[in-house]
Structure formats: structure tokens, C-alpha cells
Amino acid sequence: MTKYFFNVRTRLGYAADFEGMDLIDLRAAVTEAQQSALELAADMLVRGVPLDGEQFEISDDVGTHLMTVRWIDAVEFEDVYLP
């Protein structure tokens, strides 16, 4: 198991994850980030808050940046027909 950290970057600043999560590999870390991003993005949209660059920056236990997961990418928008 490897410890992955899910740091959050928004237009307002940066919040470091000091706890991290033990996961089997980077793929599992990305899946975790995508699921969390979907929940957080959905909450923002329900409250009428626009998504504006929020993202998880996944890093390892030595601080190496491994992957970025943008919250907006976790949300699937379907084409809407407007008459």
C-alpha cells in the first residue's frame, strides 16, 4: 500500500492534505479523487455555486505531484434540448 495525498486547489487558494489515504496504486487514488470530486461538485452545483477551477492534486508520501483531477471533469453533462 502507498499513501496518497489529495491536496485541494481552488481559485481562492490551496489546502494541503496532511492525513492522506493508503491505497493499492495510483489508479485507486485517481478513482477516489474522481468520486470525491463528483460529490463535491454536485454539492456546489445544487447550491448554485459555479465550478471554477477546483481540483485535487494527488501526491505521494514524499510530496511528488502525480496527477491532477479537476472537479468539473467528474461531472457528466448531457446535451439538453431547448425548444
Secondary structure, 3 states (H helix, E strand, C coil): CEEEEEEEEECCEEECCCCCEEECCHHHHHHHHHHHHHHHHHHHHHCCCCCCCCEEEEECCCCCEEEEEEHHHHCCCCCCCCC
